[in-house]
Amino acid sequence: METNKKITKDQTNLFVIHSQEINRAYERAVREALIKHKKAGNSVVISRDGEIVTLTPDEIEIT
């Protein structure tokens, strides 16, 4: 097993440099997961106003 390596300052900057691409990829992945859950008829659990809420497939909004 490979040991953890320290992240250099240059590597940390990569997250900042590519933050827009990372955010777009994250949003796309969440959207795809919601679509799959809705199509399969599965509920999802979200946080809304600090409370845990279960959404039925009919309540899942895809934007």
N, CA, C and O atoms as a GROMACS GRO file, in nm:
protein
  252
    1MET      N    1   0.084  -0.118   0.000
    1MET     CA    2   0.000   0.000   0.000
    1MET      C    3   0.089   0.124   0.000
    1MET      O    4   0.190   0.130   0.071
    2GLU      N    5   0.051   0.221  -0.079
    2GLU     CA    6   0.128   0.343  -0.091
    2GLU      C    7   0.101   0.434   0.029
    2GLU      O    8  -0.013   0.446   0.074
    3THR      N    9   0.205   0.498   0.079
    3THR     CA   10   0.188   0.588   0.192
    3THR      C   11   0.136   0.723   0.144
    3THR      O   12   0.153   0.760   0.028
    4ASN      N   13   0.073   0.795   0.234
    4ASN     CA   14   0.025   0.929   0.201
    4ASN      C   15   0.142   1.022   0.177
    4ASN      O   16   0.243   1.018   0.247
    5LYS      N   17   0.126   1.103   0.077
    5LYS     CA   18   0.230   1.202   0.046
    5LYS      C   19   0.177   1.339   0.083
    5LYS      O   20   0.057   1.366   0.072
    6LYS      N   21   0.265   1.425   0.126
    6LYS     CA   22   0.223   1.561   0.158
    6LYS      C   23   0.189   1.636   0.030
    6LYS      O   24   0.254   1.620  -0.073
    7ILE      N   25   0.086   1.716   0.039
    7ILE     CA   26   0.046   1.798  -0.075
    7ILE      C   27   0.130   1.925  -0.074
    7ILE      O   28   0.137   1.995   0.027
    8THR      N   29   0.192   1.953  -0.184
    8THR     CA   30   0.275   2.074  -0.194
    8THR      C   31   0.186   2.194  -0.221
    8THR      O   32   0.068   2.180  -0.256
    9LYS      N   33   0.241   2.311  -0.204
    9LYS     CA   34   0.166   2.433  -0.227
    9LYS      C   35   0.118   2.440  -0.372
    9LYS      O   36   0.007   2.486  -0.398
   10ASP      N   37   0.201   2.396  -0.467
   10ASP     CA   38   0.162   2.398  -0.607
   10ASP      C   39   0.042   2.308  -0.633
   10ASP      O   40  -0.046   2.343  -0.712
   11GLN      N   41   0.037   2.192  -0.569
   11GLN     CA   42  -0.074   2.101  -0.586
   11GLN      C   43  -0.202   2.158  -0.526
   11GLN      O   44  -0.310   2.139  -0.582
   12THR      N   45  -0.193   2.226  -0.414
   12THR     CA   46  -0.309   2.288  -0.351
   12THR      C   47  -0.368   2.392  -0.445
   12THR      O   48  -0.490   2.405  -0.454
   13ASN      N   49  -0.284   2.466  -0.514
   13ASN     CA   50  -0.332   2.568  -0.607
   13ASN      C   51  -0.411   2.508  -0.723
   13ASN      O   52  -0.493   2.578  -0.783
   14LEU      N   53  -0.388   2.382  -0.755
   14LEU     CA   54  -0.464   2.319  -0.863
   14LEU      C   55  -0.613   2.318  -0.833
   14LEU      O   56  -0.695   2.334  -0.924
   15PHE      N   57  -0.650   2.299  -0.706
   15PHE     CA   58  -0.791   2.302  -0.669
   15PHE      C   59  -0.851   2.441  -0.691
   15PHE      O   60  -0.966   2.453  -0.732
   16VAL      N   61  -0.774   2.542  -0.665
   16VAL     CA   62  -0.820   2.680  -0.686
   16VAL      C   63  -0.828   2.710  -0.835
   16VAL      O   64  -0.926   2.767  -0.883
   17ILE      N   65  -0.725   2.670  -0.908
   17ILE     CA   66  -0.719   2.697  -1.052
   17ILE      C   67  -0.835   2.628  -1.124
   17ILE      O   68  -0.895   2.685  -1.215
   18HIS      N   69  -0.867   2.506  -1.084
   18HIS     CA   70  -0.970   2.427  -1.152
   18HIS      C   71  -1.103   2.424  -1.078
   18HIS      O   72  -1.184   2.334  -1.101
   19SER      N   73  -1.126   2.519  -0.991
   19SER     CA   74  -1.248   2.517  -0.908
   19SER      C   75  -1.376   2.523  -0.991
   19SER      O   76  -1.474   2.458  -0.956
   20GLN      N   77  -1.377   2.598  -1.099
   20GLN     CA   78  -1.498   2.606  -1.182
   20GLN      C   79  -1.529   2.473  -1.246
   20GLN      O   80  -1.645   2.430  -1.249
   21GLU      N   81  -1.427   2.406  -1.298
   21GLU     CA   82  -1.448   2.275  -1.360
   21GLU      C   83  -1.493   2.173  -1.256
   21GLU      O   84  -1.580   2.090  -1.283
   22ILE      N   85  -1.435   2.180  -1.138
   22ILE     CA   86  -1.472   2.088  -1.030
   22ILE      C   87  -1.618   2.110  -0.991
   22ILE      O   88  -1.693   2.014  -0.974
   23ASN      N   89  -1.658   2.236  -0.976
   23ASN     CA   90  -1.797   2.267  -0.940
   23ASN      C   91  -1.895   2.221  -1.046
   23ASN      O   92  -2.001   2.167  -1.014
   24ARG      N   93  -1.861   2.241  -1.174
   24ARG     CA   94  -1.949   2.195  -1.282
   24ARG      C   95  -1.963   2.043  -1.281
   24ARG      O   96  -2.073   1.990  -1.299
   25ALA      N   97  -1.853   1.974  -1.261
   25ALA     CA   98  -1.855   1.827  -1.256
   25ALA      C   99  -1.940   1.779  -1.139
   25ALA      O  100  -2.016   1.683  -1.152
   26TYR      N  101  -1.926   1.845  -1.024
   26TYR     CA  102  -2.004   1.810  -0.905
   26TYR      C  103  -2.153   1.830  -0.931
   26TYR      O  104  -2.234   1.742  -0.902
   27GLU      N  105  -2.190   1.945  -0.986
   27GLU     CA  106  -2.330   1.974  -1.014
   27GLU      C  107  -2.388   1.875  -1.115
   27GLU      O  108  -2.502   1.831  -1.100
   28ARG      N  109  -2.310   1.840  -1.216
   28ARG     CA  110  -2.355   1.744  -1.317
   28ARG      C  111  -2.377   1.606  -1.253
   28ARG      O  112  -2.475   1.538  -1.284
   29ALA      N  113  -2.287   1.566  -1.165
   29ALA     CA  114  -2.298   1.436  -1.099
   29ALA      C  115  -2.421   1.430  -1.009
   29ALA      O  116  -2.491   1.329  -1.007
   30VAL      N  117  -2.448   1.536  -0.935
   30VAL     CA  118  -2.566   1.541  -0.848
   30VAL      C  119  -2.692   1.535  -0.932
   30VAL      O  120  -2.787   1.464  -0.898
   31ARG      N  121  -2.695   1.611  -1.041
   31ARG     CA  122  -2.812   1.613  -1.129
   31ARG      C  123  -2.838   1.473  -1.186
   31ARG      O  124  -2.952   1.427  -1.187
   32GLU      N  125  -2.733   1.407  -1.232
   32GLU     CA  126  -2.748   1.272  -1.288
   32GLU      C  127  -2.798   1.174  -1.182
   32GLU      O  128  -2.881   1.087  -1.211
   33ALA      N  129  -2.748   1.187  -1.060
   33ALA     CA  130  -2.792   1.098  -0.951
   33ALA      C  131  -2.940   1.122  -0.921
   33ALA      O  132  -3.015   1.026  -0.898
   34LEU      N  133  -2.983   1.247  -0.920
   34LEU     CA  134  -3.124   1.277  -0.894
   34LEU      C  135  -3.214   1.222  -1.004
   34LEU      O  136  -3.321   1.169  -0.977
   35ILE      N  137  -3.169   1.235  -1.128
   35ILE     CA  138  -3.246   1.181  -1.241
   35ILE      C  139  -3.260   1.030  -1.227
   35ILE      O  140  -3.370   0.976  -1.244
   36LYS      N  141  -3.151   0.961  -1.195
   36LYS     CA  142  -3.155   0.816  -1.179
   36LYS      C  143  -3.248   0.774  -1.066
   36LYS      O  144  -3.324   0.678  -1.080
   37HIS      N  145  -3.243   0.845  -0.954
   37HIS     CA  146  -3.330   0.813  -0.841
   37HIS      C  147  -3.476   0.834  -0.879
   37HIS      O  148  -3.562   0.750  -0.848
   38LYS      N  149  -3.505   0.944  -0.945
   38LYS     CA  150  -3.643   0.975  -0.983
   38LYS      C  151  -3.696   0.869  -1.080
   38LYS      O  152  -3.808   0.820  -1.063
   39LYS      N  153  -3.616   0.833  -1.182
   39LYS     CA  154  -3.659   0.733  -1.280
   39LYS      C  155  -3.680   0.596  -1.216
   39LYS      O  156  -3.771   0.523  -1.254
   40ALA      N  157  -3.596   0.563  -1.118
   40ALA     CA  158  -3.605   0.433  -1.052
   40ALA      C  159  -3.715   0.429  -0.946
   40ALA      O  160  -3.748   0.323  -0.894
   41GLY      N  161  -3.770   0.545  -0.916
   41GLY     CA  162  -3.876   0.551  -0.814
   41GLY      C  163  -3.822   0.549  -0.672
   41GLY      O  164  -3.892   0.510  -0.579
   42ASN      N  165  -3.698   0.592  -0.656
   42ASN     CA  166  -3.636   0.594  -0.523
   42ASN      C  167  -3.643   0.733  -0.461
   42ASN      O  168  -3.634   0.834  -0.531
   43SER      N  169  -3.659   0.736  -0.332
   43SER     CA  170  -3.656   0.863  -0.257
   43SER      C  171  -3.511   0.907  -0.238
   43SER      O  172  -3.418   0.827  -0.252
   44VAL      N  173  -3.493   1.034  -0.206
   44VAL     CA  174  -3.362   1.087  -0.171
   44VAL      C  175  -3.374   1.165  -0.041
   44VAL      O  176  -3.481   1.218  -0.008
   45VAL      N  177  -3.266   1.170   0.033
   45VAL     CA  178  -3.262   1.245   0.158
   45VAL      C  179  -3.175   1.367   0.138
   45VAL      O  180  -3.063   1.358   0.088
   46ILE      N  181  -3.228   1.484   0.176
   46ILE     CA  182  -3.156   1.610   0.162
   46ILE      C  183  -3.161   1.686   0.294
   46ILE      O  184  -3.233   1.649   0.387
   47SER      N  185  -3.083   1.792   0.299
   47SER     CA  186  -3.089   1.884   0.412
   47SER      C  187  -3.159   2.010   0.364
   47SER      O  188  -3.118   2.071   0.264
   48ARG      N  189  -3.263   2.050   0.434
   48ARG     CA  190  -3.338   2.171   0.397
   48ARG      C  191  -3.360   2.254   0.523
   48ARG      O  192  -3.425   2.208   0.617
   49ASP      N  193  -3.306   2.374   0.524
   49ASP     CA  194  -3.318   2.464   0.639
   49ASP      C  195  -3.267   2.398   0.767
   49ASP      O  196  -3.325   2.416   0.875
   50GLY      N  197  -3.159   2.322   0.755
   50GLY     CA  198  -3.098   2.259   0.870
   50GLY      C  199  -3.166   2.132   0.918
   50GLY      O  200  -3.126   2.076   1.020
   51GLU      N  201  -3.267   2.086   0.846
   51GLU     CA  202  -3.337   1.964   0.885
   51GLU      C  203  -3.323   1.859   0.776
   51GLU      O  204  -3.310   1.892   0.658
   52ILE      N  205  -3.325   1.733   0.816
   52ILE     CA  206  -3.318   1.622   0.723
   52ILE      C  207  -3.457   1.597   0.667
   52ILE      O  208  -3.553   1.581   0.742
   53VAL      N  209  -3.468   1.593   0.533
   53VAL     CA  210  -3.596   1.576   0.466
   53VAL      C  211  -3.584   1.464   0.364
   53VAL      O  212  -3.485   1.458   0.290
   54THR      N  213  -3.682   1.375   0.359
   54THR     CA  214  -3.687   1.270   0.257
   54THR      C  215  -3.783   1.314   0.148
   54THR      O  216  -3.900   1.343   0.174
   55LEU      N  217  -3.732   1.318   0.025
   55LEU     CA  218  -3.815   1.355  -0.089
   55LEU      C  219  -3.859   1.229  -0.162
   55LEU      O  220  -3.777   1.142  -0.192
   56THR      N  221  -3.988   1.220  -0.191
   56THR     CA  222  -4.037   1.110  -0.274
   56THR      C  223  -3.996   1.139  -0.418
   56THR      O  224  -3.960   1.252  -0.451
   57PRO      N  225  -4.000   1.038  -0.504
   57PRO     CA  226  -3.962   1.063  -0.645
   57PRO      C  227  -4.042   1.177  -0.710
   57PRO      O  228  -3.987   1.251  -0.791
   58ASP      N  229  -4.169   1.191  -0.674
   58ASP     CA  230  -4.250   1.299  -0.730
   58ASP      C  231  -4.206   1.437  -0.682
   58ASP      O  232  -4.229   1.536  -0.751
   59GLU      N  233  -4.143   1.444  -0.567
   59GLU     CA  234  -4.099   1.572  -0.511
   59GLU      C  235  -3.960   1.614  -0.559
   59GLU      O  236  -3.920   1.728  -0.538
   60ILE      N  237  -3.886   1.523  -0.624
   60ILE     CA  238  -3.751   1.554  -0.671
   60ILE      C  239  -3.761   1.647  -0.790
   60ILE      O  240  -3.822   1.612  -0.892
   61GLU      N  241  -3.702   1.765  -0.778
   61GLU     CA  242  -3.702   1.863  -0.886
   61GLU      C  243  -3.568   1.859  -0.958
   61GLU      O  244  -3.463   1.871  -0.896
   62ILE      N  245  -3.572   1.842  -1.089
   62ILE     CA  246  -3.452   1.839  -1.171
   62ILE      C  247  -3.440   1.974  -1.241
   62ILE      O  248  -3.530   2.015  -1.313
   63THR      N  249  -3.329   2.041  -1.219
   63THR     CA  250  -3.308   2.171  -1.284
   63THR      C  251  -3.199   2.165  -1.387
   63THR      O  252  -3.169   2.265  -1.451
   0.00000   0.00000   0.00000
